[in-house]
Amino acid sequence: MELMCCTKPLMEISDWIAIGAVLINGGLAFWIVRTIQNKLANKRVLKDHFIAEIKEVREQYKCQLNNLYSGKCKPKELLPWFKLMNIKVNDLMTLVNQKYKIDKEKLKPYQTDLRNVVTESEDYINNFKQNREIEFSDKSKTDIIQFQQLNNSIFNELIVSVNDFN
């Protein structure tokens, strides 16, 4: 009786190469997925930051419009507020333009038209010297409301534009 001895190795070199290729491809796939997920997360965080900034600017204008409408503003306090808002809006819109190619002038109605509606009204001019709280006339209130009707959607348009950018 003859004993047969198995001299064939359990795995050939080609099997080891195939296993190595699977491990390398798996590691590479894992690295690519992680890198893409991190990039997408970073993009989302940046978008969320800009959207929060836009919402904050909208809220500041909304509060000021409510104060104007209810007669809680003094003329000499409004000009510095408009200047500070212009600085904030210009900074925000410059960055949003650089990152998302959104028109830097998108909020110009709030920067110029609103200021003109307020500061060129007779109510503002008549109260400027004494710096009394401005009680706007019905005509001025109508102008403020019309401004809001024409321009209220600008902030939502900005948010959508930032969010839709790839």
C-alpha positions in Angstrom: 0.0 0.0 0.0 1.2 3.3 -1.0 0.5 6.5 1.0 -0.2 9.5 -0.9 1.2 12.7 0.5 -0.3 16.0 -0.3 2.4 18.4 -1.3 0.3 21.1 -2.8 0.2 24.2 -0.7 -3.1 25.3 0.7 -3.0 28.6 -1.1 -1.2 29.6 -4.3 0.6 32.9 -4.8 -2.2 34.1 -7.0 -4.6 33.5 -4.1 -2.5 35.7 -1.8 -2.3 38.4 -4.5 -6.1 38.3 -4.9 -6.6 38.6 -1.1 -4.1 41.5 -1.0 -5.9 43.2 -3.8 -9.3 42.9 -2.0 -7.8 44.3 1.2 -6.1 47.2 -0.7 -9.3 48.0 -2.6 -11.4 47.8 0.6 -9.0 50.2 2.4 -9.0 52.6 -0.6 -12.8 52.5 -0.8 -13.0 53.2 2.9 -10.6 56.2 2.6 -12.5 57.6 -0.4 -15.9 57.4 1.3 -14.5 59.0 4.5 -12.8 61.8 2.5 -16.0 62.5 0.5 -18.2 62.4 3.6 -15.9 64.8 5.4 -15.9 67.2 2.4 -19.7 67.1 2.2 -20.0 67.6 5.9 -17.6 70.6 5.7 -19.6 72.1 2.9 -22.9 71.6 4.8 -21.4 73.3 7.9 -20.3 76.3 5.8 -23.7 76.5 4.1 -25.4 76.3 7.5 -23.2 79.1 8.8 -24.0 81.4 5.9 -27.7 80.6 6.2 -27.6 81.4 9.9 -25.9 84.7 9.1 -28.6 85.6 6.5 -31.3 84.7 9.0 -29.7 86.9 11.6 -29.5 89.9 9.2 -33.2 89.3 8.3 -34.1 89.2 11.9 -32.3 92.5 12.7 -34.0 94.2 9.8 -37.4 92.8 10.8 -36.9 94.1 14.4 -35.9 97.5 13.1 -38.9 97.6 10.8 -41.2 96.7 13.7 -39.6 99.5 15.8 -40.0 102.0 13.0 -43.6 101.0 12.4 -44.4 101.2 16.2 -42.6 104.6 16.7 -39.8 103.3 18.9 -36.9 104.8 16.9 -35.0 108.0 17.3 -33.6 109.6 14.2 -30.0 110.0 15.4 -29.8 106.4 16.4 -31.0 105.2 12.9 -28.1 106.4 10.9 -25.4 104.5 12.8 -27.6 101.4 12.8 -27.9 101.6 9.0 -24.1 102.1 8.7 -23.4 99.1 10.9 -25.9 97.0 9.0 -24.3 98.0 5.7 -20.9 96.9 7.0 -22.4 93.5 8.1 -24.3 93.0 4.9 -21.3 94.0 2.7 -19.1 91.5 4.5 -21.6 88.7 4.3 -22.5 89.3 0.7 -18.8 89.5 -0.3 -18.1 86.1 1.2 -21.3 84.6 -0.2 -20.4 85.9 -3.6 -16.9 84.5 -3.4 -18.1 81.1 -2.3 -21.5 80.6 -4.1 -21.3 83.2 -6.9 -24.5 85.0 -5.6 -24.9 88.6 -6.6 -23.3 90.9 -4.0 -26.0 93.5 -4.6 -28.9 91.2 -3.6 -29.5 93.0 -0.3 -29.1 96.5 -1.8 -32.8 97.3 -1.4 -32.3 96.9 2.4 -29.1 98.9 2.4 -30.3 101.9 0.3 -34.0 101.8 -0.5 -35.1 101.2 3.1 -32.7 103.8 4.4 -34.1 106.3 1.9 -37.7 105.5 2.7 -36.9 106.2 6.3 -34.5 109.1 6.2 -36.2 111.0 3.4 -39.6 110.9 5.1 -40.9 114.2 6.6 -41.5 112.4 9.9 -37.8 111.6 10.2 -36.7 115.1 9.1 -39.1 116.8 11.5 -37.9 114.8 14.5 -34.2 114.9 13.7 -33.2 118.1 15.6 -35.0 117.1 18.8 -34.1 113.5 18.3 -37.6 112.4 19.4 -39.0 109.0 18.7 -40.5 109.1 15.2 -44.2 108.6 14.9 -44.6 107.9 11.2 -47.6 109.2 9.3 -49.9 106.8 7.6 -48.2 107.6 4.3 -44.8 106.8 5.7 -46.1 103.6 7.3 -47.6 102.6 3.9 -44.2 103.2 2.3 -42.5 101.0 4.8 -45.1 98.2 4.3 -44.8 98.5 0.5 -41.0 98.2 0.9 -41.5 95.0 3.0 -44.0 93.6 0.4 -41.5 94.2 -2.4 -38.4 92.9 -0.7 -39.4 90.4 2.0 -38.6 87.4 -0.3 -35.0 88.4 -0.9 -33.8 86.7 2.3 -35.5 83.4 1.3 -34.1 83.7 -2.2 -30.6 84.0 -0.7 -31.1 81.0 1.6 -32.3 78.9 -1.3 -29.4 80.0 -3.5 -26.8 79.1 -0.8 -28.5 75.8 -0.2 -28.8 74.8 -3.8 -25.1 75.5 -4.7 -23.2 72.3 -5.3 
